[in-house]
Structure formats: structure tokens, C-alpha cells
């Protein structure tokens, strides 16, 4: 059974930092492209950052230079370090793991990030 579980969300002031974690079990984690997405109220879900199985990374323009995605294959965990948070970063953040050759894609339940003074 595949499980994708996010943690680390919360309330932070503008300019603050948060670190999100996502543990994926039941998959061969090292083969999967792992990504963080977010969805704000009334908006579509959007890609924030993703990291390939080789460690290559891709970021949305809006978070480039402020967010860092990383992975620890031994722990089947992907992280999102978020610095200099802005009110527009507030959203539910979702973790996704995908393995295109087999058409597999798994989502977590999401973790809320609130940026407010």
C-alpha cells in the first residue's frame, strides 16, 4: 500500500521560514520524481518544485531563490525548505511522487501553510 504523508506546515510571519517533509512508503522511492505542489483558495494547483531521481531540480519562477527542494532516498523523504515566505505563498502544499514509465502518480493529503503577521 502506497502512502504519501506531508508534515511541517503551520503559521509563519512574512519573511519567516518553514521546512516541509514528505515521507513516501510502498514505492521504490529512488526511482520516483518527487514534487511539491500548492493550491490556494480559488486557484488551481500549481507546481512549486520538483526533484528527479538524479537530483536535478526545477522550480516555479515565483519561488526560485527562496525555496529549496531536496531528497533523502535512504529515508524515502523529500523536503521543501521555504525561506523569506510571503503572504502569496500561503496555500495547502501537496507532495507528489510520479514514475512516468509505469504511469504511477501518488499524492499526499496536503499540509497547510499560512503566512500572516
Secondary structure in CASP SS format (residue, H / E / C, confidence):
PFRMAT SS
TARGET T0000
AUTHOR 0000-0000-0000
METHOD secondary structure of the structure
MODEL  1
X C 1.00
X C 1.00
X E 1.00
X E 1.00
X E 1.00
X E 1.00
X E 1.00
X C 1.00
X C 1.00
X E 1.00
X E 1.00
X E 1.00
X C 1.00
X C 1.00
X C 1.00
X C 1.00
X C 1.00
X E 1.00
X E 1.00
X E 1.00
X E 1.00
X E 1.00
X E 1.00
X E 1.00
X E 1.00
X C 1.00
X C 1.00
X C 1.00
X H 1.00
X H 1.00
X H 1.00
X C 1.00
X E 1.00
X E 1.00
X E 1.00
X E 1.00
X E 1.00
X E 1.00
X E 1.00
X C 1.00
X C 1.00
X C 1.00
X C 1.00
X C 1.00
X C 1.00
X E 1.00
X E 1.00
X E 1.00
X E 1.00
X E 1.00
X E 1.00
X C 1.00
X C 1.00
X C 1.00
X C 1.00
X C 1.00
X E 1.00
X E 1.00
X E 1.00
X C 1.00
X C 1.00
X C 1.00
X C 1.00
X C 1.00
X C 1.00
X C 1.00
X E 1.00
X E 1.00
X E 1.00
X E 1.00
X E 1.00
X E 1.00
X H 1.00
X H 1.00
X H 1.00
X C 1.00
X E 1.00
X E 1.00
X E 1.00
X E 1.00
X E 1.00
X E 1.00
X C 1.00
X C 1.00
X C 1.00
X C 1.00
X H 1.00
X H 1.00
X H 1.00
X C 1.00
X E 1.00
X E 1.00
X E 1.00
X E 1.00
X E 1.00
X E 1.00
X E 1.00
X E 1.00
X E 1.00
X H 1.00
X H 1.00
X H 1.00
X C 1.00
X E 1.00
X E 1.00
X E 1.00
X E 1.00
X C 1.00
X C 1.00
X C 1.00
X E 1.00
X E 1.00
X E 1.00
X E 1.00
X E 1.00
X C 1.00
X C 1.00
END
